Amino acid sequence: MISRAEVDKLLSVRAAGPSVLSLYLQVPLDPAELRGLPARAGELFDLAVRDGPGTSGVVRVRAADRQVVRALLASRARDWLGHTVAIFACAELALAEAFPLPCPLQERAVLATRPHVRPLLTAMQRCPFYHVVMVDRRHAWLFTITGERIETTVLPPAPGLRSHGFSGWYGLQAYRVNDRIIELARHHYHDAAVLLEQASRVCGPQPLVIGGHDDTVPQFLAVLPAGRRDQFAGRFVADPHTLTPARVRDLAGRVIADWARARDQRLLIEFRQQPPDGRTATGLAACLAAASQHAIELVLVPAGGLVPGYACPRCGALSSTPGGCPHAPGASLAVPDLIEEIAVSTLADGGQVQTLTGPPGSIAARLRFPLAGQTS
Ligand SMILES: [Zn+2]
């Protein structure tokens, strides 16, 4: 499973020329179709060939990297059935890494000076790993779900009351019994919250889904610390004792999909409601200028498409045509995807990148400060 740490590690890879191959390939679900996979990779390699200003000769996938991809597919494709796999290869840097992704993504092959990571960011946002806590009054389970993998932790059952405590008592005494049950439950929710806290410390803040009976979910939510409550993505009602881990993943997966859709919608609305204070950039030209000035706080990018362009090796300025800065146009280097360049420079500046189905103007950004000499 890909994580932000893996993305950062990939982004630290750098070649002198455009020799790093990034391949995103859909592995068929049916093993019988695997034999067509190398040919499909070859088609994508052909689409990655490029030439023209800013390149020194024709850029194409090298024989050694084709060989690495073939070998990886031959040995591991059976583990990736039904998944999009990301493969990064560069023989001169001894790079050969593969990651099966949790959701289907557009196929592509890209040759650049570093790995092409936009699809990885999209996968992490669309199919994040997340926690599910299932609770009832005596039991708690914590599930950490990453794609199809489910890790389950079971909390020891809370001590019960002796059975005579539940029947034949009336009035005040009955209330006392009830108090005692709620108090026990609170302790036990607290234990579950501690378990969640420990898991979150290991893998960072992740969306949280809570499942259980109608009344236990809000009670558990109430004992969570505020920071953890902010991660709450949603709930589902079910009797914990009737569920398998796979069923928990199905129910929670729907909650996460709704949560991700609502988050994207909210980001779009917030962007459209920004005051006209010059702190937004809409469209590629405005976002290129904003990235060149290190002004981007949040950039909304599309999932698909590659937009070829240029980068100045001296000042880092990005442009659609060679020479988008005071330096010699002849020095500009061709880059296969300006959207990737904007995304990576935003991350390097401590900003955020969010993939949306239809960002305003195809790409849009919220800025830390208005751009010099421009209004948006
Ligand atoms: Zn320059």
Boltz pocket constraint, residues with backbone or C-beta under 6 A from the ligand:
constraints:
  - pocket:
      binder: B
      contacts: [[A, 312], [A, 313], [A, 314], [A, 315], [A, 316], [A, 317], [A, 325], [A, 326], [A, 327]]
      max_distance: 6.0
